Amino acid sequence: MLNALEVFTVVIVGLMVGVEFAVAFVMNPIFSGLPEDSDQLARAHGGRMLGAVMPFWYIGSLILSVVWAIAGWNQDGTGLVVTAGALLILSVIMSLLLLVPINNRGKTWTPENRPADWKQQMNRWDRYHYVRVAVIIAAFALLVTALA
């Protein structure tokens, strides 16, 4: 049963990393190449769509890691799982303090009501997101290593 939990956790966290990596290095660069209104509209739609799903994915990944650490407390690699969990906690804190406030504003913008500095706000979100992606990649790598 522990082995199934480990594999399930790695898959769920890995999929989350893949989505966030794609947002950072595929989708947002594509959106930035679109004409201004299309860029802003795509980011707003993405913010609404992923903003509804990602909180559950982040918290779910954290819960799975905590359950893995508790269930496998006496196993080799538990320290790696605990460290991965700490990194996932950091990613949630970063999200709540840095990214979600910008996302909550951006997902309501239209070409008619967006602020003059909307691009600067999106660039700030992108920079924070790059750091968050690095944090969750590190957590994923630790979980994969603990699984081995």
Sequence and secondary structure as in RCSB ss.txt:
>XXXX:A:sequence
MLNALEVFTVVIVGLMVGVEFAVAFVMNPIFSGLPEDSDQLARAHGGRMLGAVMPFWYIGSLILSVVWAIAGWNQ
DGTGLVVTAGALLILSVIMSLLLLVPINNRGKTWTPENRPADWKQQMNRWDRYHYVRVAVIIAAFALLVTALA
>XXXX:A:secstr
 HHHHHHHHHHHHHHHHHHHHHIIIIIHHHHHTS HHHHHHHHHHHHHHHHHHHHHHHHHHHHHHHHHHHHTTTS
TTHHHHHHHHHHHHHHHHHIIIIIHHHHHHHTT  TTT  TTHHHHHHHHHHHHHHHHHHHHHHHHHHHHHH 
